[in-house]
Amino acid sequence: MDNFVITIARGFGSGGKSIARELGQKMGIPCYEDEILRMASDESGINQAFFQERNEKLRGGLFVNALKKIPSSQILSPSDKDFVSDENLFNFQAEIIRSLAVSESCIIVGKCADYVLEGYKRVIRIYVDAPRVACIESIVKKMGVTEDEANRLIAKTDKYRADYYKHYTGRDWTDPNNYDVVINSKRVGRENCAALIEMYVKFILGS
């Protein structure tokens, strides 16, 4: 089978990250999330902490960034004053994502990968979410926080992910039209999601 890429966007607490890892194991292909930050750091020479700090986040929020010019896809040189700007960090990540897409079959979690790979063939775009009550239950169990704190973390994380996505793509992060498949991990069952995605990918790619 020729190379293909599965992009997975996920609501916080929906289990999207663990589903992506399980899918990678089932299909025998690598799954990239924070690994992209490390690879972008290696490629650019910029400390990984900068990428981690801005991981799917905007400094100043959506309103402040809306006052800036439309993000450019051009990668800046180290001599440029904006070398470590949010936009340049995003562009380094996008370059890594594009390189992966042409070199191997893989899964990419977050990072606006569905948009970055627009126009590329053999890209399957997935969005995983779940009802708030299910996400709260998951975060409470995983992080050992109260339900109120879990609810606050979900609201905060989903907002900065949505703002980040809006800034770089001009689109709404949760709009189902951005994706090939939208999965409710609570209704499907997390244990079934990876198998469902694998089945869909093989059906679409004809394998």
Buried (B, 14 or more C-beta within 10 A) or exposed (E): EEBBBBBBBBBBBBBBBBBBBBBBEEBEBEBBBBBBBBBBBEBBEBEBEBBEEBBBBBEEEBEEBEEEEEBEEEBBEEEEEEBBBBBBBBBBBBBBBBEBBEEEBBBBBBBBBBBBBEEBEBBBBBBBBBBBEBBBBBBBEEEEBEEEBBBEBBEEBBBBBBBBBBBBBEBEBBEEEBBBBBBBBBEBEBEEBBBBBBEBBEEEEEE
